């Protein structure tokens, strides 16, 4: 039995016939109680020789417009239902557009069913390639598509299966190179569906292949061919093997990660998939036919085709190159440049021209910063040196004598970083004129020390009757500016310990 009925179990088919004949149930009742579509019930009854019940002839508001619909569809068979609805509406059709699509589908001319010849190929002549989607895989915070690259040899049906985290061009090329190594040879012709990785543009018989695929084909000396549109028999081998993979390999399979899944896939290709009977010759296994086909394959070149992904990235002010949802560190000397990223499944290399400036382990998570500690440490040292340079430049402009002070301190082995920070704080607190005068006086007295400069600045403020500077300046508020605090005598505190007036020398030893 064919059609819809062939897709349901025989027990369900028998139950439909029993309820119809023995219990005299209607089609709708059978469909509702068994949980199947009413069309399935009618198909089972029709194939069992039971004529379909005649439907009562009812008039419809669309009946006067049916001849126009039929004539229009005969002339323009691909005209959309929405455009046809506007046409009949302008001619007075009062109905709504809700069910008009089903009316058009009922009268749209259908092309006659086409029979396909079973295509046979010679050993080593053809391979068929396709991608298959197997859900999503979570890696950290990233949700990546799990894609299976499938290549099957058309003569022996020997299959290669490998999973990747997307169907990008880089993985498309990797799948080919890995499959050629697995087969230890290359078929002369490779058949593709109209994949973007293979066919960039197609206008009738004019086909523009992806340039990277053409480079791969030239390297391995095979001919790429896309299948003709709507030709289901030309790529049926790879489509059937994908269905076989879903049912016999992937269903209910558990795996730790992508590497574990690919190890299991390789073992399955060499075992279960290779030991199955060949659809063309049920008396022989796929492995036996592959042993016959393998010597007919083209030999592999001495060097495999490079499979690294190559993209250009624009690095801005932060020393990171963005690739595949993550940021990879680079030396700070290469920011604000256009760099090249070469990525394999394991390693990400970043180049400036022909020079490799960074190499990292590839990460398939997202929003991660993959850093080389040397890059970060070098940047931190550069920042510290830059801050020190800016501070010294400021001091040299505000207090020119600070150059001589730095030279004298360097001769004495004084920490110049601490000296720089201390002088900057004194500059902010006392101003450039006072700092310059204090440095000159310290150099005059041959006392080039930060403590000496600080002491001289405090003495200058005390001589002018000014209070010590505040570490944090107060707001410019008249309530604070005119505030006077009365000084309390310290004699009140001395009375708290009246007997503690002895000198240190008179203290008893215990």
Residue pairs with C-beta under 8 A, 6 or more apart in sequence:
1 13
1 47
3 43
3 47
4 39
4 40
4 43
5 13
5 40
5 43
5 44
5 47
8 36
8 40
8 44
12 34
12 36
13 44
15 34
16 30
16 34
16 36
16 41
16 44
16 45
17 44
17 45
17 48
19 25
19 29
19 30
19 33
19 34
20 27
20 30
20 45
20 50
25 33
27 38
27 41
27 42
27 45
27 53
28 38
30 36
30 41
31 37
31 38
31 40
31 41
34 41
42 52
45 52
46 52
61 93
61 94
61 95
62 69
62 93
62 95
62 100
62 103
65 88
65 91
65 93
66 107
68 87
68 88
68 91
69 84
69 88
69 103
69 104
69 107
70 107
72 79
72 84
72 87
73 79
73 84
73 104
73 107
73 108
73 109
74 109
77 108
77 109
81 100
81 101
81 104
81 105
82 97
84 100
84 104
85 93
85 97
85 100
85 104
116 231
116 232
116 233
117 233
118 233
119 233
119 234
120 280
121 154
121 155
122 155
122 296
123 155
123 156
123 292
123 293
123 296
124 153
124 155
124 185
124 187
124 188
124 293
124 294
124 295
124 296
124 297
124 298
125 154
125 155
125 187
125 188
125 189
125 296
126 153
126 154
126 155
126 187
126 188
126 189
126 190
126 191
127 151
127 152
127 153
127 154
127 179
127 187
127 189
127 190
127 191
128 151
128 152
128 154
128 190
128 191
128 235
128 237
128 238
129 149
129 150
129 151
129 175
129 176
129 190
129 191
129 192
129 238
130 150
130 192
130 193
130 195
130 235
130 238
130 239
130 242
131 147
131 148
131 149
131 150
131 167
131 172
131 195
132 147
132 148
132 150
132 242
132 245
132 246
133 145
133 146
133 147
133 148
134 146
134 147
134 148
134 163
134 246
134 250
135 145
135 146
136 143
136 144
136 145
136 146
137 143
137 144
137 145
137 146
137 165
137 258
138 144
139 165
139 364
139 365
140 364
140 365
140 366
140 368
141 365
141 366
141 367
142 325
142 364
142 365
142 366
144 165
144 166
144 364
145 165
145 166
145 167
146 163
146 165
147 163
147 164
147 165
147 166
147 167
147 171
148 161
148 162
148 163
148 164
148 242
148 245
149 160
149 161
149 162
149 163
149 164
149 171
149 172
149 174
149 175
149 178
149 179
150 159
150 160
150 161
150 238
150 241
150 242
150 245
151 159
151 160
151 175
151 176
151 179
151 238
152 158
152 159
152 160
152 237
152 238
152 241
153 159
153 183
153 187
153 290
153 293
154 187
154 191
154 237
155 289
155 293
156 278
156 286
156 289
156 290
156 292
156 293
157 237
157 241
157 278
157 279
157 280
157 286
157 289
158 183
158 273
158 274
158 286
158 287
158 289
158 290
158 293
159 241
159 245
159 269
159 273
159 286
160 178
160 179
160 182
160 183
160 269
161 245
161 249
161 265
161 266
161 268
161 269
161 273
162 175
162 178
162 179
162 262
162 265
162 266
163 258
163 261
163 262
163 265
164 171
164 174
164 175
165 171
165 258
165 364
167 197
168 197
168 309
169 197
169 210
169 212
169 309
170 307
170 308
170 309
170 343
172 195
172 197
172 198
172 213
173 212
173 213
173 216
173 305
173 307
174 307
174 345
176 216
176 220
176 305
177 216
177 304
177 305
177 307
180 186
180 220
180 300
180 304
181 300
181 304
182 266
182 269
183 294
183 297
184 294
184 297
184 300
185 294
185 297
185 298
185 299
185 300
186 220
186 221
186 222
186 297
186 298
186 299
186 300
187 222
187 297
187 298
188 222
188 223
188 298
189 222
189 223
189 225
190 217
190 222
190 223
190 224
190 225
191 225
191 226
191 227
191 234
191 235
191 238
192 198
192 199
192 224
192 225
192 226
192 227
193 226
193 227
193 235
194 202
194 226
194 227
194 229
196 210
197 210
197 213
198 209
198 210
198 213
198 224
198 226
199 207
199 208
199 209
199 210
199 226
200 208
200 209
200 210
201 207
201 208
202 208
202 226
207 226
209 224
213 224
214 224
215 305
216 305
217 223
217 224
219 301
219 305
220 298
220 300
220 301
220 305
221 298
221 301
222 298
227 234
227 235
228 234
240 279
244 273
248 272
248 273
249 265
249 268
249 272
249 273
253 261
253 264
255 261
255 264
273 286
274 285
274 286
274 287
274 290
275 285
275 286
275 287
276 285
276 286
277 283
277 284
277 285
277 286
278 284
278 285
278 286
278 288
278 289
280 289
281 289
307 344
308 342
308 343
308 344
308 349
309 341
309 342
309 343
309 344
310 340
310 341
310 342
311 323
311 340
311 341
311 343
312 338
312 339
312 340
312 341
313 321
313 322
313 323
313 338
313 339
313 340
313 341
314 337
314 338
315 321
315 330
315 334
315 335
315 336
315 337
315 338
315 339
316 335
316 336
317 335
317 336
318 335
319 329
319 330
319 331
319 332
319 334
319 335
319 375
319 379
320 327
320 328
320 329
320 330
320 369
321 327
321 328
321 330
321 339
321 341
321 350
321 358
322 328
323 341
323 343
323 348
324 343
324 362
324 364
325 365
325 366
325 367
326 363
326 365
326 366
326 367
326 368
326 369
326 370
327 368
327 369
327 370
328 341
328 348
328 350
328 358
328 360
328 370
329 358
329 360
329 369
329 370
329 371
329 372
329 375
329 376
330 339
330 350
330 357
330 358
330 375
331 357
331 358
331 375
331 378
332 375
332 378
332 379
332 382
334 352
334 357
337 352
339 350
339 351
339 352
339 357
340 350
340 351
340 352
341 348
341 349
341 350
341 351
342 348
342 349
342 350
342 351
343 349
343 362
344 362
345 362
346 361
346 362
347 359
347 360
347 361
347 362
348 359
348 360
348 361
348 362
348 370
349 356
349 358
349 359
349 360
350 356
350 357
350 358
350 359
350 360
351 357
358 372
358 375
360 370
360 372
361 370
363 370
388 417
388 420
391 420
391 421
391 424
392 402
392 406
392 420
394 424
394 427
395 402
395 420
395 423
395 424
395 427
396 402
396 403
398 427
398 432
398 435
398 436
399 423
399 427
399 432
399 435
399 436
399 439
400 436
401 436
401 439
401 440
401 443
402 423
402 435
402 439
404 439
404 443
405 419
405 423
405 439
405 442
405 443
405 448
405 453
406 416
406 419
408 443
408 448
409 416
409 419
409 448
409 449
410 416
412 448
414 448
414 449
414 450
418 450
419 450
422 450
422 454
423 435
423 450
423 453
426 435
426 438
426 453
426 454
426 457
427 435
429 457
429 469
429 471
430 438
430 457
430 461
430 469
434 457
434 460
434 461
435 453
435 457
437 456
437 460
438 453
438 456
438 457
438 460
439 453
441 456
442 448
442 449
442 452
442 453
442 456
445 452
458 468
461 467
461 468
461 469
474 480
474 481
